[in-house]
Structures are given as C-alpha cells and as structure tokens.
Amino acid sequence: MKSNRVLIGAVAALVLVLSTLSTPARGDPTGNAVTAWNQIAVSTLIALPGPAGGAPPSAQIHVGMVQGAVYDAVNAIEPKHHRPYLLNRRFSARASKSAAVATAAYGVLHNIVSTVPNVSDTARAALLQSLATQYASSLAGIPDGPRKRKGIAAGSAAAEVMIAARQDDGRFGPSQWVPNTAPGHWWPQVNPTTGQPLLDPTPWVGGVKPFVMQSSSQFRTPGPNALSSTAWAQEFNEVKALGAVNSAVRTPEQTYIARWWQSTPVASWNAVASDLAIRNGLDIADSARLLAMANLSGADAAINCWNDKYYWDFWRPWNAIPRAAEDGNPATEPEAGWTALITAPYPSHPSGHLCLDGAHARVLQLFFDDVPKEGYQITSLSTLLGPTDPRTRTFNSFSQALAEIVEARMWAGLHYRTANVQAEALGRNVADYTAANYFQPVGHAD
C-alpha cells in the first residue's frame, strides 16, 4: 500500500518531455483546473503503448479512474455537494479546489503510469517526470497557506481511495478470447511481415470490475443476426459493397469520413465536454461532475462492450465474406480476397467505438441537450487522414454525430449495421444507469 501513497510534497520543476506525444488540437489548457487536468490525463493516457493501456477501451478505463477521483476531491469540499463516488469524507469548504483537482489527478496518473506493464523504463521515467512538472506548475499558481494544504489533503484522499478500489480489478488480466474456427466466429488476421496473428492489445477489458454497473455484462446486447436470416444477408451485402478497400459505390466523402472517425473516442468526447463546459461557464464542481459521469459511463461501456465482443465472438466482414459459402445462407456470395478499408484486431459485435460514443454523447445530452447552442467541433487524431484532409469538423447535435458514426463504421468495412446500432444503445443505457444511480444531489429522494 505504501507504493500507492500519493505524493503531496513540493515537486521540483522539471523539463517537459511530452513534446513527441499526440494530443488533441486544443492548444494550451484553458478553463478551470478540472478541464486543464482532463486534457493532461487524456493526452498522457492515450500516448501509452496499446498493450500498456493506450488502446481506446483501456485508456477509457484509466481516464475514468482519474475523473472519478477528481470529482470526489472537489465534491468533498463543495458545500452544495452531490453524493460521493468513493470518498466518504468531508473537507473544509475553504480548501483550494484547484489544489484538490491537481493532486487527485496527479496521484491517480502517477499510480497508473508507475504500474502499467509493457512500458520501457526510459519512457516510464519520462512520463512520470512530465507529470511531476505539470503538477508542480499547477501548485505553484496557488498561494501557499492553509487553503492550499487542505486542498492537497482532499485530493490526496480522493486519489488514495480510487487507487485502493482499483487494486486487483482485472486490468491486464487474462485474455477473454476462446479460439473457434467455426463459421460465424472471429479469427485474427496475420501480420504479413512477422507471420504472427494480429491480436487485441487489451483482450482483458471485458473482465475488469465495473465502476458503476453491477456486473460486466449488465447491458448485454441482443447479439448479431442469425446467419440463416434475411437480416444477416442484407447487412452482409451492405458492408460487402460499401466497406471494401476498392469499393465502387462508396463515395470519396464517405471514405474520408470513415477514415476521419478512426480516432480515439476518449480524446474526441473529452475535448467536446471540456469545451462545452468552458463555453457554458460551468464552475469547477459541475465540470468535475460532467467529466466523471462521462468517463465512468464510458469506462463501463468499454467493459460491457468488450465482455460482449468475446461473448458473441462474431466474425468481421473480412472473415465472413470470403467464407460466405459456409454460412448456410443462399443470399450471401463469397468473394475471395475481399479486403476492408480499415481493420481491427478483435471480434465485431458490438462496435467498440459506438459503445464509447453512445455513453459520452448521452451524458453530454443530459447536460447540454441534444443540440448545444452553436454546435461543437471535433478534431480527429486519425492517422489515416491525408495531409490535406480537414481534421476539424463541426456538428450541430450529438444525434447527428452518432448517426454518422453508425454509417462510417460500415463504410470502413469494420462492422455490420446491427453491431453499430446495438453498441450505441449499450453506451446510452450505461450512461442512463449512471445518471439514475450516481452523482445525485445530497438529499435526493430515491
């Protein structure tokens, strides 16, 4: 337990070393301490190697840990507080909320970066050094005195309780995949250079202890269409035509959009949430609640989604289309060598992207309605875009973006329509459950 203690002393200023990491195109951190440290957390965690937790579902779990602790730290100080997530302690209302936020975020991030596997000693040291620099900078801007010390104490307590709660929670545990070569089951592609199978860097996500749900399969999807059904044949033929790398029916705009959405949902939606929080003048307490609800919902959506993926173990289009003669459906025709525009190394059902999109967008709808005033922008981090492709796009509503992603995942050749629709519903259900059972104002009647 001693290794998990949060560092609350003064931290010497160090040289920033994250200049080579990919970060959302949002410029310097703005807004309050919550949005500033959210940007630090997301940028740090998505930059980890995939097997170290940088893959989208595991990064979402780790961001959930950070934002849950930040919420608890602020909420423990706020006089008009909401129900705590984990921290059942109260601190002086005069404590510095900025110090509490920085300490909670830094404490959890320090623990994550210190303990994740599959990171070189050099890279780990650089990341920890950068975090220490940013923490020292945050504290340096807060006047010394009792308020600062009390804020640090609140943040330290929130980080400690989060770290303790996530001990032995299933992260980096065993793979959930049971290989099966029968028709309908997913099978990995092979790396042409090494001859090795291309496997999920985080196949353990579905076995992680949930944050808000009662079980990791609480919102189990209805599942893919039966291979003998008309619906299966329709969706098979839809993605066969639209999702091929050399599709003759997919438009250039659809190809661009499919590639544009090959970004990291946790980065996209946290940037949107922070920007809307700043634009709408949310104070530090409401910003903390927004980002905690979004990221804990997103974390559980990822857990339930990956649990579903390996439960259904449904084949991807590039598995199904060359082997269509084996599905027993006369309305599907095989095509040898069919190749998708974009691939992914885990089963198809449900869409991981849309599980996360559904959760984040639903929380944003609860705070800002479906059509936020003046819309919102997303800057894609996709590595598949060309040098002249626009990276930033504007949306009018959250339902508009969700509807586009449903189509985009088929244009990419990644999923069938049912996988996308059920995934978005899964994420939405998790967010609604979170809103109904957590983060209520104190004194709220059940």
N, C-alpha and C positions, 0 to 999 in steps of 0.2 A: 504494500500500500504506500510505502514511503516514496517509491519511484513515481507515484501518481500525484504527489502533492503539487499543488500549483505554486509556481514561482511568483511571489508577490513583492520581492525586494526591488530595489532600483536596478535597472538593467543598463549596462554601458552602451553608448551609441556605437553602432557597427555599420560597416559599409553595406548598402543594399545590393543583393546579388541575384535578384529575380528578373533581371533585365531580359533574359532569354526566354522567359515563360510566356505562354499565350494568355492574354487577359481580355475580357470584354472591352470593346472600344467605347469606354465611357469617360476617359480622361481621369484626372485626379479624383479621389474620393470626395464627395460632397454630401450635404445634408447633415444629419446628426451622427453620433458615434455608432449607432446601430447600422445604418446604411454603409458607413465607411468600413466597419469591420466585416460586414457581409461581403463587400467587394474583396477584401483581403482574404477572407475564408474561401470564397468560391475560386478566386484566382489561384490560391495555393493548392487547393484540393484537386481541382481538375488537371493541374500540372503534374501530379504524381503519375508514375507509370501505371498502365492498366492493371497489371497484377498486384500493384501496391495500393489499389483503391481509386485510381484515377479514372476508371471506366465509369460511364454515366450512372448506372444504378448504385454502385458503391460510393461514388462521390456524393450522390444524393443522401445516402445514409449518414455520411460524415458531416455534411452541411447541416443535416437535421440535428445532429448532436450539438453542433456549435450554436445554432439558433435557439434550441431548447434551453441551453444554459444561459444565453444572453437574455432570453425572456424571463427566466427565473430570477436572474440578478436584478433586472430593472423592476420586476414585479414585487420583489422583496422590499424595495424601497418606496415604491409608489403608494401614496396614501389611498387613492381610489383604485385599489388593485383588483386583479382578476384571480381566479383560482390558480394556484401554482401548478407547474407541471411536475416537478420533483422536489423542489426546495421548500420545505415546510418551516421556514424560519422568517422572521421579520427583522429588518434593519432600520436604522434611523432614517426618517424621511428627509433629513438634511444631508444624507450621504450623496456623494457625487455619482450621478448615474453614468456619466461618461467614463469614470474610472471603473465602475462596476462592469460596464459593457466591455471595455478593453480587456479587463482582467479575466472575465468569463470566457470571452472568445479566444484570447491568447492561451489560457490554461488548457482548454479543450484541444485547440490546434496543436499546441506543444505536445500534448499526450498522443494525439493521432500520428503526427509526423515522427515522433520518437519510437512508436511501437509497430507501425505497419511494416510488413515484410517486403522483400523484393525491391529495396532501395539501397544504392551503394552508400558507403559511409561518407564519401565526399559529398554526394547530393543531399544526404540527410543533414549533414552539418551545415551546408549552405542554406537549406530551407529553414532550419532552426535559427540560424544567425539572422536571416532576413526577418523572421517573425519577431525575434527579440528587438531588432532595430525598430520595427513598426510599433511594438508595444511601448518601448522607451519613448518614442516620439509622441505617442498618444498621452502618456502620463506626463511628459514634460510640458504639455499645454494646459495642464490642470494645476492650479495653485496648491502648494503644499499646505497641509493642515489637517484637522480632524475630518473634514468632509471627504477629502481625498482618501484618507486612511480607511474610513468607513465604507466608501465605495469599493475600494480594493478588497476589503473583507467580504463584502456581499458577492462580488464577482468570483472571488476565490471559493467561497462556499458553494456557489452555483456550479462552478466547473467541477469541483470535487464530487458533488453528488451525481452529476452526469457521468463522469468517468467511472465512478463506482457502479452505477446502474448498468453500464455497458460492458463490464467485465464478463468474459466468457459468454458473450451474447450471440455467438455463432459466426461472427465476422472471420473471414479467412479459414473457415471450416472446410469440411469435405464437399466434393462436387455433388450436385443433385442429379447428375445425368446417369441414366442406366442405358447403355447402348442397345439398340434394337434396329435391325436392318429390314424389318417387315415394311410393306407398303404403308404409307401414312406417317411413318416415323422419321424424325430428323436424323440426318447424318452429316458430319462435318466435311467441309471442303479440304483439299490438300494444298499445302504451300508448294508451289511448283519448284521453288529453289531448294527447299530442305526435304521435301517429300513427307513432311510431318503434318498431321491433321491440324486445322485451324480451330482452336478450341476457345471457348468463353474464358476471358481472363478472370472473371468473378463468378464462377458457377455455384458459389455458396450463398449468394444473396437471398435466395428463397428460403434458406434455413435460418436466417437471422431472427432474433427475438424482435417482435414488433414494438413500436413506440407507443401507439395509441390503440391499435386493434387488439382483439382478444386472441387471435391466432393468425399465423402467417398465411392462411388460406380463407380468411373470413369472408372475403368477397370473391370467391371462386367464380370464374366466368362460366357461362353455359357451355363453352367449348366450340371447337371447329365443326363445320358441317360434315355430315357423314359422306364418305367417298362415293356412295351409291346415289346420292341425292342430286336433284336438279340444281339446287343452290350451289353445291360444290362445283358442278360443271360450269355454271355461269361465272363463278368467281375465278376458277382456274383459267378459263378462256379470257377473262378480262385482264388479268395480270400477265398472261402469256402474250397478249397483243401489246399492252401498254408498257410493261416492265422490262422488256428485252433491251439489252445494251444497244442493239441495232434496230429498235422499234421503228416501223414505218408509219405508225399512227400517233405516236407521242410527239407533241409539238416542241419546238425549241424552248418556248417559255415553260412548258411542263418539265422539260429536262432540267432547266435552270432551277426551278422551284424544288424539284426533287433533291437536287444537289445542295441547294441552299438550306433545306431543313436537316441536312446531315450534320447538325451542330449538336451541342450539348444542352439538353433541356434545362438542367440546373443552372447553367450560366445564363441562358436566354431569359428564363422566367424570374430569376432573382434580380436581374438588371431591370426588367419591367417593373417588378414590385417596388424596388428601391426608387426608381424614377417617379413612379406614381405617388409613392409616399412623400417624396420631396415636393412634387408639384402640388399635391393636395394639402401640404402643410401638416402632415401627421407629426405628432410630437414623438419623443423618444419611446414612450410607453406603448403607443399604438403601433409605431414602426416595429418594435420588438414583437408585439403580438402578431402582427401581419406576417412577418418573416418566420416566426416559429410555427404558426398554423400552416403556412405554405410548405415549409421544408419538412416538418414532421409528417404532414399528409403525403408529401412527395416521397419521403423515405418509406413509409408503409405501403404506398402504391408500388414502389420498386420491389419491396419484399414480396408482396402478394403476387405481383406480376411475374417475378422470376420463379416463385413457387408454382404458379400456373404453367409457365413455359415448360418446366421439366415434368410437371404432372401430365399435361397433354402431349408433350414431345412431338408436336406436329411438324411435318416436313415443310421446308421452304419451297418456293416456286422452282428453284434450280434443282431440288431433289425430285419434285413431283412431275415436272414437265417432261424430262427425258424418260421417266418411268411410268408415264400415264397408262401404258398398256397393262400395268399391274394393279390399277385402282378399281377395276371391275365396272367402270362407268363408260358406256359406249359413246357418250357425248364429249369425252376428252380424248385428244390425239397426242401421242408422244412426239417430241421434237428433239432429236439427238443434238447435243452440244448447245442447247439453249442456255444463254448466259444473261444474268440480271445486270441492270445498270449499276446497282450497289449491292453489296453482300454484307452479312453479319454472322458471327460465329456462335449462334445459339438458336434454339427452336423458334418457330414462327409465332405461335399463338400463346398469348396475345402480344400486340405490339408494345415493346418496352417504351418507345418514345411516347406513344399516346397515353400509356398509363401515367407517366410523369406529367405530360401536358394536361391531361384531364384533371389531375389533382391540383396543380398550380393554378390553372385557369379558373377552376371552381372557387378557390379561395379568393382570387382577385375579383371574381364576380360578386362574392359576398361583401367585399369591402367597397368596390367601386362601381357596381352594377355591370351589366354586360357591355355597355357602350360608355367607356370613360370619356369625359369631356376632352376633346381634341385628340382622341385616339392615343396610340402609343407606338413606339418603334422597337424593333428587334434587330440587333446586329449579329449576323451569323459568324460563327467561328469555323465553319466547314472548310476542310482542306481540299474539297473537290471543286471549289469555285475557280474560275479563271481570273487572270489579273484585271480584266475589265468588267467582270460581273459585279453588279451592285451588291454590297454586303449588308446595307441597312435598308429595311423596308418598313412601311407604315401600315398599321391595321386600325380599323375603326372599332372592332369589337373582339371579344375573346372567342365568341362562337364562330366568327369569320376565320380566325386562325385555326381553330380546331377542325373545322370543315375542310380547310385546305390541306392540313396535315393528313387527314384520312385519305385524301386523293393522292397526295405526294408520296406516301409510303407504297402505294401501288404503282405509281409512275416510276418509282425506284426499283421495282421488281422485288421488294422485300417482303410484302405481306399480301394476304387476301383481304377483301373488304371486311369480312366478319371479324378478323383479328384486330382491325383498327377500331371498329365500332365498339366491340366489347371492351377493348382496352381503355378507350376514353370513358366509358361508363364505369369501369373499375376505379379509375382515378377519381372520378367525380363522387362515387359512393364513399371512398375513403375520406375525402375532404368533408363531405356532409356529415359523416360519422364523427370526425374530429370536431367540427363546429357544434354538434349536438351534445358532445360529451366532455369537452375540454375547453379551457380558456373562457369560462363563463365569469361574469362579474360576481364578486363575492356577495352572497345573499340571494343569488338567482334561484328561483323555485324550480325544482325538478318536475 
